[in-house]
Amino acid sequence: MVIQLFLFLISSLAQGGSESPFSFRVETSKSKVFQGEQVVASFILESQNEGAVEIEVMKFPEFRGFWSENLILRQGPVHLMPVQDFKRKRAMALVGSYTLNSIMGIKTPRLEPMKILVKAFGQAPLVLTSEGNFPPPMELPAIPGNLKAYPFSGAVGAFSFQVNQTPVSFRKNQPFLVRAELQGEGNFTEINTLPISPSETMTLISQNSFSESLPGRTRKVFEWVLSTDKETLPEWSPGSFLTFNPETKSYQLIALPQIRFVPLPETSLPQNILRMNAILFPAETEWKAQAPLTKSRLFWFFQTLIAVLFITRIFYVQIRFYQERLKSDPKLRRKLILKKASYALKSQNWEEFLSLASNLARELDQKKTSSEFGDSLTLIIEADNQLRFSPSKTLTVSPDTLRAHWQKVGKALENLS
C-alpha cells in the first residue's frame, strides 16, 4: 500500500511539472469584424498563481495588412492580479494592447505573434509565444441602390462631423480657410479626402488633412483654402459623406452642416509715398570724434579674459587626451608606474614602492616571461605582503637587496611590449 501511494505521488508530481505555469495569448475585443473595423488586440499573460514576475519583450508583434496603434506595452516587474472568471486561469496581467484596423482590400491580414521572456522567483526563465490570431475580416455588404449615387471611400466606423468656425469670415480676392473635424471611432488612416467640391462662387486653392489621437477619442481635421471674387457669398452645403457602421451593419450618409460666410471690409491702402517731401528734417549737428576702442581698459580686460579661457581650454583638452591615452596604451601606463615606483624607492617610501612594484611584478608574471628573474618577482611580492600585513609596518628585506632585485625587474618591464 505504501509503495502504491509513493508511485502515485511521483506520477502526480511528474504530470504537474510537465505543464507550463504560464500561458500567453492574444484576445480581440470582437470575434467577428468587417474590413476596416476597429478592434482592440490585447496580449494577456495568465498563471495559476498570483504574484510578481519580470517580463522582457523579445519580439514585438507585427500586424501585416493592418493600420495599428500601440496603446499599452509593459516590461519589467509586473504583478499578476486575480480575476473572477471561471474561463480564465486564476491571475492575469495585460502585457500589450493595440488598436487595429484591417486595410481595405486585404482579405487575409496576418498577425505575427509576440514573444516574451518571463522570470518568476524560484523558477527558471521561460520563453512564451503568444497564441491566437485575428479573426478573418468579413467583406462589406453591397451598397443599397438609393445610396450608390454617393461615392464610398472605405470609411468604416461610427463618425460625426463638426465645423469649428461658423460663420466663416472672408475678404474679396483673398484666401480664407474652412476647417471641419471628423470625430468618432473607425479607420481614420484611410480617410484622406472627402467627396466635397466648392460652389461656383468659390475657387479651391488647396486642401489638407491630419489626424490627432485624444484621450478616449480620435479626430481627423480637414482644411480647405478657398477664395472668391464676389462681394457676398451664400450659405454653402459642402455635401454628404457615405460611411459603413459595423455596429448597425448598414451604410450611413453623413452630411456636413451648412456654413455661413461674413464679408469683411477692405483694408485701407497706405499713404502716398510722394508726400514724403513734406517731412521736415532736423538741422545738421556737429559730430564729435570718439576715442578708439583699443584705449579702453574694459576692452583689454575682456581680451585678456578670452585669452586665459582659451589657454585653459587647450590645457584641459591636452590633459583629457593624455588620460584617454593612458587608459588605452598599457606601455605608457606601465612607464608612468615605473617612474612613480623608482621615486618611492629613492625616497625610501617602502609601503608605496612595494605596492606599485608588486602589481607590476604580478603583471610581468602573467606574461609567462619571468623564468630569468622569478626569484626577484617572488621576493618583491612577499616583501609587499609582509609589510602590508605586519602590525609594525617594518621592512623585512634589506634595502640593498630590494634595489638589486628591482633593477632586474625594472629593465624587464621597460622592454615589455
One Martini backbone bead per residue (centre of mass of N, CA, C, O) as a GRO file, in nm:
protein
  417
    1MET     BB    1   0.058   0.063  -0.021
    2VAL     BB    2   0.304   0.254   0.004
    3ILE     BB    3   0.410   0.211  -0.283
    4GLN     BB    4   0.158   0.317  -0.435
    5LEU     BB    5   0.162   0.603  -0.310
    6PHE     BB    6   0.446   0.681  -0.412
    7LEU     BB    7   0.384   0.647  -0.718
    8PHE     BB    8   0.153   0.856  -0.726
    9LEU     BB    9   0.323   1.103  -0.643
   10ILE     BB   10   0.526   1.092  -0.874
   11SER     BB   11   0.319   1.116  -1.111
   12SER     BB   12   0.197   1.386  -1.019
   13LEU     BB   13   0.457   1.555  -1.034
   14ALA     BB   14   0.514   1.499  -1.334
   15GLN     BB   15   0.251   1.622  -1.445
   16GLY     BB   16   0.284   1.908  -1.313
   17GLY     BB   17   0.573   1.974  -1.450
   18SER     BB   18   0.480   1.967  -1.763
   19GLU     BB   19   0.322   2.217  -1.700
   20SER     BB   20   0.282   2.532  -1.759
   21PRO     BB   21   0.242   2.817  -1.547
   22PHE     BB   22   0.198   2.960  -1.829
   23SER     BB   23   0.010   3.189  -2.041
   24PHE     BB   24  -0.004   3.320  -2.393
   25ARG     BB   25  -0.230   3.562  -2.538
   26VAL     BB   26  -0.464   3.672  -2.785
   27GLU     BB   27  -0.719   3.927  -2.772
   28THR     BB   28  -1.027   4.028  -2.902
   29SER     BB   29  -1.303   4.245  -2.885
   30LYS     BB   30  -1.381   4.080  -3.153
   31SER     BB   31  -1.498   3.797  -3.341
   32LYS     BB   32  -1.645   3.992  -3.552
   33VAL     BB   33  -1.535   4.147  -3.862
   34PHE     BB   34  -1.478   4.406  -4.066
   35GLN     BB   35  -1.352   4.581  -4.295
   36GLY     BB   36  -1.190   4.839  -4.106
   37GLU     BB   37  -1.249   4.760  -3.829
   38GLN     BB   38  -1.227   4.831  -3.498
   39VAL     BB   39  -0.971   4.676  -3.286
   40VAL     BB   40  -0.874   4.515  -2.983
   41ALA     BB   41  -0.550   4.397  -2.892
   42SER     BB   42  -0.465   4.153  -2.637
   43PHE     BB   43  -0.186   4.075  -2.428
   44ILE     BB   44  -0.196   3.780  -2.218
   45LEU     BB   45  -0.097   3.688  -1.889
   46GLU     BB   46  -0.110   3.363  -1.730
   47SER     BB   47  -0.194   3.211  -1.402
   48GLN     BB   48  -0.241   3.021  -1.113
   49ASN     BB   49  -0.064   3.247  -0.976
   50GLU     BB   50  -0.009   3.495  -0.766
   51GLY     BB   51   0.223   3.761  -0.870
   52ALA     BB   52   0.554   3.842  -0.939
   53VAL     BB   53   0.706   3.949  -1.247
   54GLU     BB   54   0.936   3.940  -1.527
   55ILE     BB   55   0.936   4.129  -1.834
   56GLU     BB   56   1.060   4.049  -2.173
   57VAL     BB   57   1.083   4.168  -2.490
   58MET     BB   58   1.181   3.982  -2.784
   59LYS     BB   59   0.907   4.024  -2.967
   60PHE     BB   60   0.723   4.204  -3.162
   61PRO     BB   61   0.443   4.260  -3.303
   62GLU     BB   62   0.289   4.193  -3.625
   63PHE     BB   63   0.091   4.391  -3.870
   64ARG     BB   64  -0.041   4.250  -4.155
   65GLY     BB   65  -0.284   4.454  -4.293
   66PHE     BB   66  -0.258   4.701  -4.085
   67TRP     BB   67  -0.373   4.944  -3.875
   68SER     BB   68  -0.168   5.068  -3.603
   69GLU     BB   69  -0.185   5.118  -3.229
   70ASN     BB   70  -0.026   5.185  -2.939
   71LEU     BB   71  -0.134   5.169  -2.593
   72ILE     BB   72   0.020   4.914  -2.453
   73LEU     BB   73   0.348   4.856  -2.277
   74ARG     BB   74   0.499   4.596  -2.078
   75GLN     BB   75   0.785   4.606  -1.859
   76GLY     BB   76   0.913   4.423  -1.622
   77PRO     BB   77   0.754   4.458  -1.344
   78VAL     BB   78   0.473   4.232  -1.279
   79HIS     BB   79   0.137   4.190  -1.166
   80LEU     BB   80  -0.066   3.926  -1.088
   81MET     BB   81  -0.405   3.935  -1.106
   82PRO     BB   82  -0.699   3.860  -0.994
   83VAL     BB   83  -0.978   3.663  -1.124
   84GLN     BB   84  -1.346   3.639  -1.197
   85ASP     BB   85  -1.304   3.359  -1.406
   86PHE     BB   86  -1.360   3.037  -1.514
   87LYS     BB   87  -1.214   3.060  -1.807
   88ARG     BB   88  -0.974   3.133  -1.643
   89LYS     BB   89  -0.727   3.187  -1.475
   90ARG     BB   90  -0.641   3.323  -1.174
   91ALA     BB   91  -0.414   3.507  -1.318
   92MET     BB   92  -0.332   3.841  -1.460
   93ALA     BB   93  -0.171   4.029  -1.745
   94LEU     BB   94  -0.110   4.321  -1.928
   95VAL     BB   95   0.123   4.369  -2.187
   96GLY     BB   96  -0.058   4.442  -2.454
   97SER     BB   97  -0.204   4.713  -2.668
   98TYR     BB   98  -0.412   4.735  -2.971
   99THR     BB   99  -0.512   4.909  -3.253
  100LEU     BB  100  -0.717   4.784  -3.527
  101ASN     BB  101  -0.710   4.803  -3.898
  102SER     BB  102  -0.804   4.676  -4.171
  103ILE     BB  103  -0.718   4.686  -4.486
  104MET     BB  104  -0.854   4.770  -4.761
  105GLY     BB  105  -0.859   4.465  -4.970
  106ILE     BB  106  -0.758   4.279  -4.735
  107LYS     BB  107  -0.857   3.951  -4.655
  108THR     BB  108  -0.562   3.834  -4.512
  109PRO     BB  109  -0.464   3.922  -4.239
  110ARG     BB  110  -0.167   3.932  -4.024
  111LEU     BB  111  -0.046   3.798  -3.704
  112GLU     BB  112   0.238   3.832  -3.540
  113PRO     BB  113   0.382   3.718  -3.280
  114MET     BB  114   0.461   3.737  -2.941
  115LYS     BB  115   0.771   3.761  -2.747
  116ILE     BB  116   0.859   3.639  -2.416
  117LEU     BB  117   1.025   3.687  -2.095
  118VAL     BB  118   0.989   3.491  -1.797
  119LYS     BB  119   1.039   3.589  -1.447
  120ALA     BB  120   1.044   3.383  -1.160
  121PHE     BB  121   1.049   3.301  -0.845
  122GLY     BB  122   1.211   2.988  -0.840
  123GLN     BB  123   1.237   3.002  -1.162
  124ALA     BB  124   1.283   2.946  -1.475
  125PRO     BB  125   1.315   3.087  -1.756
  126LEU     BB  126   1.047   3.183  -1.991
  127VAL     BB  127   0.939   3.123  -2.321
  128LEU     BB  128   0.681   3.310  -2.493
  129THR     BB  129   0.412   3.259  -2.728
  130SER     BB  130   0.161   3.383  -2.881
  131GLU     BB  131  -0.177   3.303  -2.896
  132GLY     BB  132  -0.346   3.357  -3.174
  133ASN     BB  133  -0.580   3.552  -3.382
  134PHE     BB  134  -0.724   3.714  -3.635
  135PRO     BB  135  -1.017   3.759  -3.755
  136PRO     BB  136  -1.165   3.723  -4.039
  137PRO     BB  137  -1.266   3.952  -4.250
  138MET     BB  138  -1.549   4.092  -4.361
  139GLU     BB  139  -1.737   4.181  -4.607
  140LEU     BB  140  -1.904   4.422  -4.741
  141PRO     BB  141  -2.188   4.516  -4.825
  142ALA     BB  142  -2.391   4.625  -5.042
  143ILE     BB  143  -2.492   4.904  -5.190
  144PRO     BB  144  -2.753   5.069  -5.199
  145GLY     BB  145  -2.933   5.213  -5.446
  146ASN     BB  146  -2.988   5.500  -5.295
  147LEU     BB  147  -2.640   5.525  -5.247
  148LYS     BB  148  -2.473   5.510  -5.524
  149ALA     BB  149  -2.434   5.824  -5.575
  150TYR     BB  150  -2.234   5.788  -5.342
  151PRO     BB  151  -1.920   5.790  -5.260
  152PHE     BB  152  -1.696   5.523  -5.151
  153SER     BB  153  -1.384   5.535  -4.939
  154GLY     BB  154  -1.377   5.330  -4.671
  155ALA     BB  155  -1.560   5.414  -4.425
  156VAL     BB  156  -1.525   5.257  -4.099
  157GLY     BB  157  -1.778   5.355  -3.869
  158ALA     BB  158  -1.839   5.604  -3.614
  159PHE     BB  159  -1.946   5.918  -3.731
  160SER     BB  160  -1.873   6.281  -3.713
  161PHE     BB  161  -1.942   6.625  -3.771
  162GLN     BB  162  -1.743   6.938  -3.736
  163VAL     BB  163  -1.766   7.292  -3.721
  164ASN     BB  164  -1.582   7.542  -3.582
  165GLN     BB  165  -1.644   7.783  -3.789
  166THR     BB  166  -1.940   7.990  -3.723
  167PRO     BB  167  -1.879   8.189  -3.919
  168VAL     BB  168  -1.704   8.280  -4.217
  169SER     BB  169  -1.447   8.481  -4.291
  170PHE     BB  170  -1.406   8.729  -4.562
  171ARG     BB  171  -1.233   8.835  -4.867
  172LYS     BB  172  -1.189   8.974  -5.147
  173ASN     BB  173  -0.933   8.817  -5.314
  174GLN     BB  174  -0.891   8.625  -5.054
  175PRO     BB  175  -0.783   8.393  -4.858
  176PHE     BB  176  -0.964   8.119  -4.694
  177LEU     BB  177  -1.075   7.919  -4.411
  178VAL     BB  178  -1.188   7.573  -4.384
  179ARG     BB  179  -1.299   7.375  -4.098
  180ALA     BB  180  -1.313   7.015  -4.026
  181GLU     BB  181  -1.440   6.745  -3.815
  182LEU     BB  182  -1.362   6.402  -3.763
  183GLN     BB  183  -1.543   6.184  -3.555
  184GLY     BB  184  -1.474   5.890  -3.351
  185GLU     BB  185  -1.480   5.544  -3.486
  186GLY     BB  186  -1.205   5.429  -3.697
  187ASN     BB  187  -1.047   5.446  -4.025
  188PHE     BB  188  -0.868   5.725  -4.047
  189THR     BB  189  -0.620   5.655  -4.232
  190GLU     BB  190  -0.812   5.616  -4.507
  191ILE     BB  191  -0.907   5.923  -4.460
  192ASN     BB  192  -0.806   6.192  -4.683
  193THR     BB  193  -1.074   6.242  -4.842
  194LEU     BB  194  -1.350   6.437  -4.968
  195PRO     BB  195  -1.661   6.461  -5.144
  196ILE     BB  196  -1.574   6.785  -5.204
  197SER     BB  197  -1.711   7.084  -5.354
  198PRO     BB  198  -1.721   7.385  -5.453
  199SER     BB  199  -1.872   7.641  -5.547
  200GLU     BB  200  -1.909   7.870  -5.807
  201THR     BB  201  -1.813   8.120  -5.607
  202MET     BB  202  -1.559   7.930  -5.568
  203THR     BB  203  -1.203   7.860  -5.505
  204LEU     BB  204  -0.971   7.602  -5.499
  205ILE     BB  205  -0.645   7.595  -5.370
  206SER     BB  206  -0.645   7.398  -5.104
  207GLN     BB  207  -0.574   7.080  -4.923
  208ASN     BB  208  -0.608   6.924  -4.588
  209SER     BB  209  -0.483   6.657  -4.354
  210PHE     BB  210  -0.520   6.543  -4.000
  211SER     BB  211  -0.431   6.361  -3.711
  212GLU     BB  212  -0.581   6.298  -3.373
  213SER     BB  213  -0.504   6.170  -3.047
  214LEU     BB  214  -0.728   6.139  -2.792
  215PRO     BB  215  -0.870   6.092  -2.501
  216GLY     BB  216  -1.109   5.851  -2.611
  217ARG     BB  217  -1.030   5.982  -2.901
  218THR     BB  218  -1.068   6.060  -3.254
  219ARG     BB  219  -0.935   6.284  -3.508
  220LYS     BB  220  -1.007   6.463  -3.826
  221VAL     BB  221  -0.864   6.720  -4.016
  222PHE     BB  222  -1.012   6.953  -4.246
  223GLU     BB  223  -0.880   7.165  -4.514
  224TRP     BB  224  -0.981   7.473  -4.685
  225VAL     BB  225  -0.866   7.679  -4.947
  226LEU     BB  226  -1.023   7.983  -5.038
  227SER     BB  227  -1.186   8.185  -5.300
  228THR     BB  228  -1.319   8.518  -5.406
  229ASP     BB  229  -1.499   8.773  -5.628
  230LYS     BB  230  -1.709   8.830  -5.415
  231GLU     BB  231  -1.891   9.016  -5.188
  232THR     BB  232  -2.085   8.767  -5.155
  233LEU     BB  233  -2.206   8.468  -4.976
  234PRO     BB  234  -2.361   8.191  -4.964
  235GLU     BB  235  -2.461   7.922  -4.841
  236TRP     BB  236  -2.281   7.614  -4.762
  237SER     BB  237  -2.307   7.273  -4.891
  238PRO     BB  238  -2.067   7.040  -4.914
  239GLY     BB  239  -2.214   6.758  -4.831
  240SER     BB  240  -2.168   6.401  -4.844
  241PHE     BB  241  -2.093   6.103  -4.634
  242LEU     BB  242  -2.002   5.770  -4.682
  243THR     BB  243  -2.074   5.504  -4.449
  244PHE     BB  244  -1.983   5.222  -4.231
  245ASN     BB  245  -2.166   5.055  -3.975
  246PRO     BB  246  -2.085   4.778  -3.778
  247GLU     BB  247  -2.312   4.778  -3.565
  248THR     BB  248  -2.562   4.807  -3.785
  249LYS     BB  249  -2.486   4.700  -4.072
  250SER     BB  250  -2.472   4.994  -4.223
  251TYR     BB  251  -2.534   5.261  -4.415
  252GLN     BB  252  -2.417   5.609  -4.388
  253LEU     BB  253  -2.521   5.954  -4.411
  254ILE     BB  254  -2.305   6.235  -4.393
  255ALA     BB  255  -2.364   6.571  -4.321
  256LEU     BB  256  -2.263   6.877  -4.364
  257PRO     BB  257  -2.282   7.165  -4.242
  258GLN     BB  258  -2.373   7.468  -4.279
  259ILE     BB  259  -2.211   7.763  -4.421
  260ARG     BB  260  -2.132   8.082  -4.323
  261PHE     BB  261  -2.076   8.417  -4.455
  262VAL     BB  262  -1.853   8.698  -4.374
  263PRO     BB  263  -1.786   9.005  -4.469
  264LEU     BB  264  -1.506   9.208  -4.502
  265PRO     BB  265  -1.344   9.483  -4.503
  266GLU     BB  266  -1.141   9.671  -4.656
  267THR     BB  267  -0.829   9.760  -4.662
  268SER     BB  268  -0.631  10.018  -4.612
  269LEU     BB  269  -0.436  10.221  -4.778
  270PRO     BB  270  -0.149  10.356  -4.818
  271GLN     BB  271   0.026  10.621  -4.829
  272ASN     BB  272   0.168  10.845  -5.024
  273ILE     BB  273   0.511  10.864  -5.088
  274LEU     BB  274   0.519  11.165  -5.218
  275ARG     BB  275   0.472  11.311  -4.922
  276MET     BB  276   0.770  11.312  -4.802
  277ASN     BB  277   0.859  11.618  -4.882
  278ALA     BB  278   0.708  11.734  -4.609
  279ILE     BB  279   0.935  11.651  -4.441
  280LEU     BB  280   1.117  11.751  -4.163
  281PHE     BB  281   1.446  11.810  -4.108
  282PRO     BB  282   1.697  11.826  -3.915
  283ALA     BB  283   1.955  11.981  -3.815
  284GLU     BB  284   2.270  12.002  -3.819
  285THR     BB  285   2.525  11.823  -3.655
  286GLU     BB  286   2.793  11.788  -3.440
  287TRP     BB  287   3.058  11.572  -3.461
  288LYS     BB  288   3.227  11.357  -3.242
  289ALA     BB  289   3.512  11.216  -3.161
  290GLN     BB  290   3.603  10.900  -3.075
  291ALA     BB  291   3.750  10.683  -2.892
  292PRO     BB  292   3.927  10.424  -2.918
  293LEU     BB  293   3.883  10.095  -2.819
  294THR     BB  294   4.191  10.023  -2.739
  295LYS     BB  295   4.184  10.241  -2.483
  296SER     BB  296   4.020  10.046  -2.326
  297ARG     BB  297   4.013   9.858  -2.037
  298LEU     BB  298   3.774   9.668  -2.095
  299PHE     BB  299   3.879   9.550  -2.355
  300TRP     BB  300   4.144   9.420  -2.231
  301PHE     BB  301   4.000   9.244  -2.024
  302PHE     BB  302   3.846   9.063  -2.229
  303GLN     BB  303   4.091   8.968  -2.387
  304THR     BB  304   4.232   8.829  -2.147
  305LEU     BB  305   4.001   8.638  -2.074
  306ILE     BB  306   3.991   8.488  -2.344
  307ALA     BB  307   4.285   8.386  -2.337
  308VAL     BB  308   4.263   8.222  -2.075
  309LEU     BB  309   4.033   8.036  -2.167
  310PHE     BB  310   4.183   7.917  -2.410
  311ILE     BB  311   4.428   7.797  -2.257
  312THR     BB  312   4.263   7.623  -2.063
  313ARG     BB  313   4.135   7.451  -2.285
  314ILE     BB  314   4.396   7.329  -2.393
  315PHE     BB  315   4.485   7.190  -2.128
  316TYR     BB  316   4.233   7.016  -2.095
  317VAL     BB  317   4.258   6.858  -2.359
  318GLN     BB  318   4.540   6.741  -2.302
  319ILE     BB  319   4.464   6.588  -2.044
  320ARG     BB  320   4.242   6.414  -2.168
  321PHE     BB  321   4.425   6.282  -2.378
  322TYR     BB  322   4.622   6.154  -2.174
  323GLN     BB  323   4.412   5.982  -2.023
  324GLU     BB  324   4.314   5.817  -2.266
  325ARG     BB  325   4.595   5.706  -2.338
  326LEU     BB  326   4.643   5.567  -2.063
  327LYS     BB  327   4.407   5.360  -2.100
  328SER     BB  328   4.504   5.241  -2.401
  329ASP     BB  329   4.820   5.245  -2.300
  330PRO     BB  330   5.013   5.018  -2.131
  331LYS     BB  331   5.303   5.129  -2.165
  332LEU     BB  332   5.253   5.413  -2.048
  333ARG     BB  333   5.145   5.320  -1.774
  334ARG     BB  334   5.399   5.159  -1.692
  335LYS     BB  335   5.599   5.398  -1.704
  336LEU     BB  336   5.462   5.566  -1.480
  337ILE     BB  337   5.486   5.353  -1.251
  338LEU     BB  338   5.794   5.328  -1.260
  339LYS     BB  339   5.850   5.620  -1.178
  340LYS     BB  340   5.704   5.609  -0.904
  341ALA     BB  341   5.866   5.371  -0.784
  342SER     BB  342   6.152   5.501  -0.799
  343TYR     BB  343   6.082   5.741  -0.616
  344ALA     BB  344   5.998   5.574  -0.366
  345LEU     BB  345   6.276   5.433  -0.336
  346LYS     BB  346   6.449   5.691  -0.302
  347SER     BB  347   6.254   5.793  -0.048
  348GLN     BB  348   6.175   5.534   0.129
  349ASN     BB  349   5.874   5.439   0.037
  350TRP     BB  350   5.787   5.124   0.093
  351GLU     BB  351   5.477   5.100   0.064
  352GLU     BB  352   5.449   5.227  -0.222
  353PHE     BB  353   5.661   5.061  -0.370
  354LEU     BB  354   5.547   4.771  -0.317
  355SER     BB  355   5.269   4.818  -0.443
  356LEU     BB  356   5.372   4.881  -0.732
  357ALA     BB  357   5.577   4.646  -0.774
  358SER     BB  358   5.379   4.404  -0.733
  359ASN     BB  359   5.190   4.467  -0.970
  360LEU     BB  360   5.412   4.448  -1.189
  361ALA     BB  361   5.500   4.160  -1.120
  362ARG     BB  362   5.231   4.023  -1.186
  363GLU     BB  363   5.221   4.116  -1.481
  364LEU     BB  364   5.488   3.969  -1.560
  365ASP     BB  365   5.398   3.682  -1.472
  366GLN     BB  366   5.159   3.661  -1.690
  367LYS     BB  367   5.363   3.659  -1.950
  368LYS     BB  368   5.571   3.410  -1.919
  369THR     BB  369   5.881   3.580  -1.874
  370SER     BB  370   6.002   3.487  -1.559
  371SER     BB  371   6.250   3.281  -1.554
  372GLU     BB  372   6.505   3.476  -1.488
  373PHE     BB  373   6.321   3.647  -1.239
  374GLY     BB  374   6.147   3.485  -1.021
  375ASP     BB  375   6.284   3.561  -0.751
  376SER     BB  376   6.227   3.865  -0.766
  377LEU     BB  377   5.920   3.850  -0.770
  378THR     BB  378   5.884   3.697  -0.504
  379LEU     BB  379   6.025   3.901  -0.318
  380ILE     BB  380   5.840   4.146  -0.371
  381ILE     BB  381   5.566   4.019  -0.296
  382GLU     BB  382   5.643   3.926  -0.005
  383ALA     BB  383   5.725   4.205   0.101
  384ASP     BB  384   5.446   4.331   0.066
  385ASN     BB  385   5.285   4.138   0.250
  386GLN     BB  386   5.452   4.181   0.516
  387LEU     BB  387   5.409   4.493   0.530
  388ARG     BB  388   5.095   4.501   0.521
  389PHE     BB  389   5.049   4.266   0.767
  390SER     BB  390   5.222   4.418   0.958
  391PRO     BB  391   5.202   4.582   1.255
  392SER     BB  392   5.489   4.750   1.228
  393LYS     BB  393   5.576   4.826   0.933
  394THR     BB  394   5.830   4.648   0.845
  395LEU     BB  395   6.119   4.575   0.682
  396THR     BB  396   6.245   4.238   0.581
  397VAL     BB  397   6.430   4.375   0.368
  398SER     BB  398   6.694   4.485   0.232
  399PRO     BB  399   6.751   4.758   0.039
  400ASP     BB  400   6.973   4.641  -0.146
  401THR     BB  401   6.822   4.387  -0.234
  402LEU     BB  402   6.575   4.536  -0.350
  403ARG     BB  403   6.732   4.701  -0.566
  404ALA     BB  404   6.852   4.464  -0.726
  405HIS     BB  405   6.584   4.326  -0.805
  406TRP     BB  406   6.444   4.583  -0.933
  407GLN     BB  407   6.645   4.618  -1.167
  408LYS     BB  408   6.555   4.365  -1.321
  409VAL     BB  409   6.248   4.422  -1.341
  410GLY     BB  410   6.263   4.704  -1.475
  411LYS     BB  411   6.398   4.615  -1.744
  412ALA     BB  412   6.172   4.418  -1.826
  413LEU     BB  413   5.939   4.631  -1.829
  414GLU     BB  414   6.064   4.821  -2.048
  415ASN     BB  415   6.062   4.572  -2.274
  416LEU     BB  416   5.769   4.550  -2.257
  417SER     BB  417   5.484   4.534  -2.481
   0.00000   0.00000   0.00000
